[in-house]
Amino acid sequence: MMASRILGLQVQTGNHSLCRSDLPIVTIIRGYKKEYLKVMRERNRLRKRTLSRVIEDKLNLQRTVPLAYDMEKKIELNVHPKYAVRVTHDDSNIHFKKTQVNIFNQICVLEEGVNQALWLTNSKLMDQGCLPERLQKLGVEAEKEGMTDQVHHAIKKSRHYDTMEKVIRMPRYSRNVVQSLITVCSSVADKYPKILQRSETDKHYVAASWKRGNDPIQVRGHAGTMLSSAYPIAPLVSSEVIEETRTHQLPTFHPISPLIDLLRYNVYKESHNFPGFFEGCAHPHAHTLYIFDDHLWTRKRISKGLHSKAIMFAFGNALSRARLQYGVDTDIDLETPIVSQGVATDGASFSFAVVQLNTLRLASDDGIKNMVWLDADNLLYDDQYPQDIKIVKSNKRKKTRKWYIKKMITKRDPEVGCQELNMDIFRKFLALYVHGAEY
């Protein structure tokens, strides 16, 4: 019997009947049988095997990576527990909770910027975009003769002489610029000997927990490079100024929730607090956290991303130290406030944040507030180095052809790249580095 379906009309010549059908259009053509197609697919698979796969099949060894068609089968691989995924995010986990936690980590970006960070930390912004007066004077006092040439050389070293590549990318030079500036700052150790009692930790981990209202919040993650000290930083203001913060009104975002940009998980530990230092550490006090702009996409959002990240992680460092010192469930006003600092940079622009933790009563908006000083968007030098970007000419076409795309990469010139060096910005960087060692 021959059958064909054209435009839903089914014709059957065997029974000489004509009827309408709502079935989709199907075209039947001659081809290989299913059994032969299966053999052909298996033959092609064997022909495309890699050398390691051939050896495993010949010697009958256990596969290191499961094949695509074997993914449904449960294959127990011989993987070291260190590299195995051991966390389940369902109710079988002992740390599973119905109430979700709001987590801020190194990949979060607060769209409302600094005001959102102030609400989350129950803090007041002090001096409206300036560092404390004590730090402004300290930067001038700590500066040594000849530091201008040292800073200029440090920038050229990080932006020009660091590698033979045509373009040095931001994740590399942002870290190298900070490390070079720290080396310049350490030259004042003869004047401030306490600087020698410090250490640096890359990818420093910190965790701090608190509540705003009934919502649990945690700050945790590897934010950047931590400069730790053997001594804590002294409070910046007197107790009378701290008492004046009782009447301060925190910013509101109605109808938007201030927790909208935080990550939410059901698997977490309650009251998870870890300052990043184990017992017996020689430098157990967090001094300054250096945060780098490792992602090019955050460059357009530096005011929203890096500023709030510096405040949140500096607050997390201070809060985790207070939890360790006063207890996890203690809600008191601190007799001796805890001070922590943060520096956020993309290699050319610097933002300085200083956080003073005055109270552990964070759930309510009433009472004493914590304090934040933020000096943002300070351009250390005019960046004239070649960037890794492309110039695209569309030529009024929907699809840009290859010869219209030109990479903007030119030869690096050490005398042209770093222009208009601003030493006032370096003095702020130096002040935060020396802070705590001047007494």
Secondary structure, DSSP 4 states (H G I P E B T S, - for coil): --EEEETTEEEETTTTEEEE--SPP--------HHHHHHHHHHHHHHT--HHHHHHHHTTPPPSS--GGGTTS-------GGGS-----STTSTTEEEEEEEEE-TT---TTTHHHHHHHHTEEE-TTT---HHHHHHHHHH--TTHHHHHHHHHHHHHTSS-SSS---HHHHHHHHHHHHHHHHGGGGGT-GGGGSEEEETT-EEEEEEEETTEEEEEEEE-EEEEEESSPPPPSS-HHHHHGGGGPPPP--TTS-TTTTSEEEEE--TT--B-S--TT-SS-EEEEEEEE---GGGGGGHHHHHHHHHHHHHHHHHHHHHHHHH-TT---EEEEEEEEEEEEESSSEEEEEEEEEEES--SSSSS--EEEEEEEEEESSEE-S--S-EEE--TT-SS--GGGEEE------HHHHEES--HHHHHHHHHHHHTTS--
